[in-house]
Amino acid sequence: MKYSSIYLSVLAFTSLFLVSCEYDNFVAPKSTLSGNIIYEGSPVSVRTGGTRLQLWEDGHELRTPMDVFIDHEGHFSASLFDGTYKLVTNGDAPWLPRNLDTVEVTVRGNTVVDIPVTPYFVLENESFSAAGATLNTQFSIRRVVPNANVNRVALYVGHSMLTDQGRFEHRVEMDAADVQVGQPLSMSTALPASLANLDYVFVRVGVLSNLSGEYYYTDVQRVNLR
């Protein structure tokens, strides 16, 4: 019994050592797949982490997709092993679904791929300005998908560039009856003291289609208050 106990202890130690070596010898992926979600050649602004891509790699028994989240400027990046992947958009997005339009990507080293999409609406000609504690914006909405309707339009103000429907310090919504697609629009709001006392704020406008749960946004802009 004594020898058996010693043998089991040595066996357990050896197993632990081998497992530890496997972790130590694990090779991290050294290649990068990156790019932008684009429309008409320009990146599409979204809510950070609100919309994601999925990467599928063929040739494996367990085909588990990898989620790749898109940042507020429409950029994505993932560290991968060299290989061939299928890339699809997943989750609620402010553009037409691409489920049947899979992009096949071969990753070798640093690989850059832009993904074109068709938004329901786009925001154009935006400008922001401040007069004292009042923030003003002008913009227009262009319909891209004919059967899409405007559900909501909102102005977001925050402390950081990560300002959107999920992160904001101040938000004001336009009355749906006042939204005229294709025409110049304007919004104004009095900033709360927590923002009005700052030297600057970050702002953007978002439009929500009735066909999506995610807003399409203008680029985040910094507006000086002093």
C-alpha positions in Angstrom: 0.0 0.0 0.0 2.8 2.4 0.8 4.5 1.8 -2.6 1.1 2.2 -4.4 0.6 5.6 -2.7 4.1 6.7 -3.8 3.3 5.6 -7.3 0.0 7.4 -7.5 1.6 10.6 -6.1 4.4 10.4 -8.8 1.8 9.8 -11.5 -0.4 12.7 -10.3 2.7 15.0 -10.3 3.8 13.8 -13.7 0.3 14.5 -15.2 0.2 17.9 -13.6 3.7 18.6 -15.0 2.6 17.6 -18.5 -0.5 19.7 -18.4 1.6 22.7 -17.2 4.0 22.1 -20.1 1.1 22.1 -22.5 0.0 25.5 -21.2 3.6 26.8 -21.3 4.0 25.6 -24.9 0.7 27.1 -26.1 1.4 29.2 -29.2 -0.7 32.4 -29.4 -2.1 33.5 -32.7 0.3 35.9 -34.5 -1.8 37.0 -37.4 -4.3 39.8 -37.5 -7.5 40.3 -39.4 -8.8 43.8 -39.4 -10.9 46.2 -41.5 -13.9 48.4 -41.5 -17.6 48.1 -42.0 -18.2 50.5 -44.9 -20.9 52.1 -47.0 -20.0 54.0 -50.2 -16.4 53.6 -49.3 -16.6 55.2 -45.8 -16.7 53.5 -42.4 -20.2 53.1 -40.8 -20.5 54.5 -37.2 -22.2 52.3 -34.7 -22.6 51.6 -31.0 -19.4 50.2 -29.6 -19.9 46.4 -29.0 -23.5 46.7 -30.2 -23.0 44.9 -33.5 -20.5 42.1 -34.1 -19.1 39.9 -36.8 -18.7 36.1 -36.5 -15.7 34.2 -37.8 -16.1 30.5 -38.7 -13.2 28.3 -39.5 -13.8 25.2 -41.6 -12.0 21.8 -41.2 -12.6 21.4 -37.5 -15.0 18.9 -35.7 -16.1 21.6 -33.3 -17.2 24.6 -35.4 -17.5 27.3 -32.8 -17.7 30.9 -34.1 -15.5 33.7 -32.8 -17.3 37.0 -32.0 -15.5 40.1 -33.3 -17.0 43.3 -32.0 -17.1 46.5 -34.0 -16.0 49.8 -32.4 -17.8 53.2 -32.7 -15.9 54.1 -35.9 -16.9 50.9 -37.7 -13.5 49.2 -37.2 -12.9 45.6 -36.2 -9.7 43.6 -35.4 -9.0 40.0 -34.3 -5.8 38.0 -33.6 -6.0 34.7 -35.5 -4.0 31.7 -36.7 -3.3 31.6 -40.4 -6.2 29.9 -42.2 -9.4 30.4 -44.2 -12.4 31.8 -42.3 -16.0 32.6 -43.2 -17.1 36.0 -42.0 -20.7 37.0 -41.4 -22.4 39.8 -39.6 -24.4 38.8 -36.5 -26.8 40.4 -34.2 -29.1 43.4 -34.7 -27.4 45.9 -37.1 -28.4 49.2 -38.7 -28.0 47.7 -42.1 -29.6 44.9 -44.3 -28.7 41.4 -43.0 -25.8 39.7 -44.7 -26.6 36.2 -43.5 -26.7 34.9 -47.1 -23.7 36.9 -48.2 -20.8 35.3 -46.4 -17.3 36.7 -47.0 -14.5 34.1 -47.2 -11.2 35.4 -45.9 -7.8 33.8 -46.1 -5.6 35.1 -43.2 -1.9 35.2 -43.7 0.0 37.6 -41.5 -1.7 41.0 -41.2 -4.8 40.8 -43.4 -7.1 43.8 -44.1 -10.6 43.3 -45.3 -13.4 45.9 -45.6 -17.0 44.7 -45.4 -19.6 46.7 -47.4 -23.1 47.0 -46.0 -26.3 48.7 -47.0 -27.7 50.8 -44.1 -31.4 51.5 -43.7 -30.6 55.3 -43.3 -27.5 57.4 -43.3 -26.9 60.8 -41.6 -25.3 63.5 -43.6 -24.1 67.1 -43.5 -23.9 67.1 -39.7 -22.5 70.0 -37.7 -22.4 70.8 -34.0 -21.8 74.0 -32.1 -22.3 75.4 -28.6 -23.6 78.8 -27.4 -23.1 79.0 -23.7 -24.8 76.0 -22.2 -26.9 75.3 -25.3 -25.8 72.7 -27.8 -27.0 72.9 -31.4 -26.8 70.5 -34.3 -27.8 70.4 -37.9 -28.0 67.3 -40.1 -30.0 65.5 -42.7 -31.3 61.9 -43.0 -31.1 60.0 -46.3 -33.2 56.9 -46.8 -31.2 54.0 -48.4 -33.6 51.1 -48.1 -36.9 52.1 -49.7 -39.2 50.3 -47.2 -37.4 51.6 -44.1 -39.1 54.2 -41.9 -37.6 56.4 -39.2 -38.4 55.1 -35.7 -36.3 57.5 -33.6 -33.7 60.3 -33.9 -31.7 61.3 -30.9 -28.8 63.6 -30.0 -26.3 62.2 -27.5 -23.8 64.1 -25.3 -21.1 62.5 -23.2 -17.8 62.8 -21.4 -16.0 60.4 -23.7 -15.8 59.4 -27.4 -17.7 56.2 -26.4 -21.0 58.1 -26.5 -24.1 56.4 -27.9 -27.4 54.8 -26.9 -25.6 52.6 -24.3 -23.3 55.3 -22.9 -24.3 58.9 -22.5 -24.6 61.7 -19.9 -27.4 63.6 -21.8 -29.8 62.6 -24.5 -32.6 64.4 -26.3 -35.0 62.9 -28.9 -36.6 64.6 -31.9 -40.4 64.3 -32.2 -41.1 61.8 -34.9 -43.6 64.1 -36.5 -40.8 66.7 -37.1 -38.5 64.2 -38.9 -38.4 64.9 -42.7 -36.2 62.5 -44.6 -34.0 64.3 -47.1 -34.5 67.8 -45.6 -32.2 69.8 -43.3 -33.0 69.1 -39.6 -31.9 70.8 -36.4 -31.9 70.0 -32.7 -31.0 72.1 -29.7 -30.7 71.2 -26.0 -29.7 72.9 -22.8 -26.8 71.0 -21.2 -27.1 70.0 -17.6 -24.6 71.6 -15.2 -22.5 68.4 -15.0 -21.7 68.9 -18.7 -22.1 72.7 -19.1 -19.2 73.2 -16.6 -16.8 71.2 -18.7 -14.3 72.6 -21.3 -15.7 70.3 -24.0 -18.1 67.4 -24.6 -18.5 64.6 -27.2 -21.6 64.5 -29.3 -23.2 62.5 -32.1 -26.7 62.0 -33.6 -28.3 58.6 -34.1 -31.2 57.4 -36.3 -33.1 54.2 -35.6 -35.0 52.4 -38.4 -38.2 50.5 -37.7 -36.3 47.4 -39.2 -33.5 47.4 -36.7 -32.8 47.6 -33.0 -29.5 49.5 -33.5 -28.9 53.1 -34.4 -26.9 54.4 -37.3 -24.7 57.3 -36.0 -22.8 60.3 -37.1 -19.1 60.2 -36.3 -18.4 61.3 -32.7 -17.3 64.9 -32.6 -15.7 67.0 -29.8 -17.4 70.4 -29.2 -15.6 73.0 -27.1 -17.7 74.8 -24.5 -15.0 77.3 -23.5 
